[in-house]
Amino acid sequence: MSISNIFGIAGTALNAQMVRMNTTASNMANASTIASSPEEAYKAKRPVFEALLTEAQTNQGAEHVGGVKVSGMADDTTPHRRIHDPGNPKADEEGFIYLSNVEEVTEMVDMMSSARSYQNNVEVINTARELMMRTLDLTKV
Amino acid sequence: MKLFDSAFGIHEQALDLRGQRMEVIARNIANSDTPHFKARDLDFKAVLNETQFDQSLKTTQSMHIRSASSMGQADMVYTIPYNTSADGNTVELSVEQAKYGKAAAEYQATLRFLEGDMSGVRKALRGD
């Protein structure tokens, strides 16, 4: 039944967008963390979305073909900023500390984008639900 | 019963197809942020013609290979976007939203026709 599939498909999108919003929150929380080497410094995380085109791609939390899933997390590759701060306990032998490569403005934009996508899918569910109710009303005497 | 087979006419199949089309659009909206996703749509007229007149190839033996159209994939068409995007995604959210709204209205229209047909049958059964 296709109308009920809509709930599943929009549901997978809600899940994926929620993961994206969580990632943004995590990036924002770690925006000002510092480290003593570029390898250790916090790298902004980006969820990678993948369309569910076949049954084989589905998994827990994304069970519906036609939906979307988060297939992995990628690190942002932008170089880290280096600051000379010899007094810092995290400073390396040359006195440098490495900041995370989180860009707050980018994160805010990303958060708004995922919030909008989330709302869109909620609206899809609402419309489908309304139509389903109307269809059920056919049986009313 | 002959009467009820044809009482609802084309609207019975149409409702199913309208639901399917809404599902296809919901897929596009769900994947609006997926890189390389290609938006698709259902060619409503073609599918309805097919279900009505059944021009598709038939398999009469289990060894026959089914044609693409009888597998239900042939009537899915790729939509051509107005603007291209850097990540290869062809879903345009505003266009899809408009389409979804229209599809929902069409679904309601078909429902209304069905309601009319049903009240007709009900009236005939009641006989008053």
Chai-1 contact restraints between the chains, C-beta under 6 A:
chainA,res_idxA,chainB,res_idxB,connection_type,confidence,min_distance_angstrom,max_distance_angstrom,comment,restraint_id
A,S2,B,G19,contact,1.0,0.0,6.0,A-B,restraint_1
A,S2,B,Q20,contact,1.0,0.0,6.0,A-B,restraint_2
A,S2,B,E23,contact,1.0,0.0,6.0,A-B,restraint_3
A,I3,B,G19,contact,1.0,0.0,6.0,A-B,restraint_4
A,N5,B,E23,contact,1.0,0.0,6.0,A-B,restraint_5
A,I6,B,E23,contact,1.0,0.0,6.0,A-B,restraint_6
A,I6,B,A26,contact,1.0,0.0,6.0,A-B,restraint_7
A,I9,B,A26,contact,1.0,0.0,6.0,A-B,restraint_8
A,I9,B,R27,contact,1.0,0.0,6.0,A-B,restraint_9
A,I9,B,A30,contact,1.0,0.0,6.0,A-B,restraint_10
A,A10,B,A26,contact,1.0,0.0,6.0,A-B,restraint_11
A,A10,B,A30,contact,1.0,0.0,6.0,A-B,restraint_12
A,A13,B,A30,contact,1.0,0.0,6.0,A-B,restraint_13
A,F49,B,D33,contact,1.0,0.0,6.0,A-B,restraint_14
A,F49,B,T34,contact,1.0,0.0,6.0,A-B,restraint_15
A,A51,B,N31,contact,1.0,0.0,6.0,A-B,restraint_16
A,A51,B,T34,contact,1.0,0.0,6.0,A-B,restraint_17
A,A51,B,F37,contact,1.0,0.0,6.0,A-B,restraint_18
A,G66,B,R27,contact,1.0,0.0,6.0,A-B,restraint_19
A,G67,B,A30,contact,1.0,0.0,6.0,A-B,restraint_20
A,V68,B,A30,contact,1.0,0.0,6.0,A-B,restraint_21
A,V68,B,N31,contact,1.0,0.0,6.0,A-B,restraint_22
A,V68,B,T34,contact,1.0,0.0,6.0,A-B,restraint_23
A,S117,B,D33,contact,1.0,0.0,6.0,A-B,restraint_24
A,N120,B,I29,contact,1.0,0.0,6.0,A-B,restraint_25
A,V124,B,A26,contact,1.0,0.0,6.0,A-B,restraint_26
A,V124,B,I29,contact,1.0,0.0,6.0,A-B,restraint_27
A,T127,B,A104,contact,1.0,0.0,6.0,A-B,restraint_28
A,L131,B,Y107,contact,1.0,0.0,6.0,A-B,restraint_29
A,R134,B,L111,contact,1.0,0.0,6.0,A-B,restraint_30
